[in-house]
Structure formats: structure tokens, C-alpha cells
Amino acid sequence: QVQLQESGPGLVKPSQTLSLTCTVSGGSISSGGYYWSWIRQHPGKGLEWIGYIYYSGSTYYNPSLKSRVTISVDTSKNQFSLKLSSVTAADTAVYYCANFGGSGIFDYWGQGTLVTVSS
Amino acid sequence: EIVMTQSPATLSVSPGERATLSCRASQSVSSNLAWYQQKPGQAPRLLIYGASTRATGIPARFSGSGSGTEFTLTISSLQSEDFAVYYCQQYNNWPLTFGQGTRLEIK
């Protein structure tokens, strides 16, 4: 069974870049067939899909965040990463990595990591 | 983007009773609708996809229905472990979007 684990700083200063990594185990990103995503959840709020990357490097970003988001993949480490630039307090959230097959249904999720934007 | 609207925001139901949660899409999503359950401090868990197909390991008391713009999640006889927040999600159009959630609480 695929397992995902987020890692990265829990505190980021305003205007800086948020960087998170998701390590995948129990399956290989490079085997294809899955899209590797980031999703966030503001405190006490709903879920917001940030975007995905395929093992080939192709990406799709939510237009609401597109200007600030970069998702990359490192198949040699079986990891994918999120960078969100110019963060503000509004980017404080729990960030999840997750995957879906071709359909867009999220099968497996990481446990989530809280990132707080504060000086 | 497609806006998903869930109602009610909070639903109070007694254990053993039936719960009915609604999800409406701002435009048709066909049957490309999933339901997730989220408990405090946990990631969401897939319950239903294709509007009505239970995911692996999901008890039969969970059922989904609907197509187009109107969808329903029904829990036939609430167990203590079912009290959680439920989200619908459409995967018919990009970007993928979720509803704001329905909190199911013990009455």
C-alpha cells in the first residue's frame, strides 16, 4: 500500500517561500499511472487543491495559486515537492500530499503538516 | 471553476438514526463526485466515488446517490465512529474542487 509523508519547516516568515517535500513509499512515482498532488486546509476550514505533477514532470496548478506555485518531482528519491512563494498569513494551513489515478479521486493521503506563516 | 456547496453546515443526529448530507455543484459534474470523511487530526478518507460506489473497506451503511448537480450521502444507521466532517469533491473539471464540508455531530 502506498504511503505518503510530508516534511518541511513548520514556520515560514511572510514574503518568503514555503517549501515542502512528500516522500512516497510502497510504490514508485516513476511507474506512472498516478498523479501526485498537494492539497491544503486552512484552520477549521475546507480543502483546497493546489495542483499535481506526473512522473514525467507535467504539472497542473490551481489557477487561484498558479502564479506562486511550483511542484517538482525527484524520481530518484521517490519524492515530490511544493514551493509556494511570497507567502502571507493567509497561507497558514495544514498541507497534505496525496495521489490520484487518472480520474481525480484521491486514494492515498499523507498525514498532513501544519505550516504557519508568521514573523 | 465549479463551486461545490454542501448542506447543512452542521447536522445533529442521534446514534442509530439516519443521516442525509447534500452536495450541490454549480454546473453538471455528471457522476464524477466523491465523498470523503475526515476526523480530527486526520487526513480525509475516501468513502464514495462515481457518486455511488463505495471505496474498498467502506461499510454498507454508507451510500451515495445523485448525478449532474445534486448529490446525497446517506449513512443509514449512525455509529459512534461516523461522527466527523464530510466533504464532497468533483473531479469532472479542472481545477478539482471540494465542498466546504458538513460536520456530523452527536445529538
Chai-1 contact restraints between the chains, C-beta under 6 A:
chainA,res_idxA,chainB,res_idxB,connection_type,confidence,min_distance_angstrom,max_distance_angstrom,comment,restraint_id
A,G46,B,F98,contact,1.0,0.0,6.0,A-B,restraint_1
A,G46,B,Q100,contact,1.0,0.0,6.0,A-B,restraint_2
A,G46,B,G101,contact,1.0,0.0,6.0,A-B,restraint_3
A,L47,B,Y87,contact,1.0,0.0,6.0,A-B,restraint_4
A,L47,B,F98,contact,1.0,0.0,6.0,A-B,restraint_5
A,W49,B,P95,contact,1.0,0.0,6.0,A-B,restraint_6
A,W49,B,L96,contact,1.0,0.0,6.0,A-B,restraint_7
A,N62,B,P95,contact,1.0,0.0,6.0,A-B,restraint_8
A,Y96,B,A43,contact,1.0,0.0,6.0,A-B,restraint_9
A,S103,B,Y91,contact,1.0,0.0,6.0,A-B,restraint_10
A,G104,B,Y91,contact,1.0,0.0,6.0,A-B,restraint_11
A,G104,B,L96,contact,1.0,0.0,6.0,A-B,restraint_12
A,I105,B,A34,contact,1.0,0.0,6.0,A-B,restraint_13
A,I105,B,Y49,contact,1.0,0.0,6.0,A-B,restraint_14
A,W109,B,A43,contact,1.0,0.0,6.0,A-B,restraint_15
A,Q111,B,A43,contact,1.0,0.0,6.0,A-B,restraint_16
A,G112,B,A43,contact,1.0,0.0,6.0,A-B,restraint_17
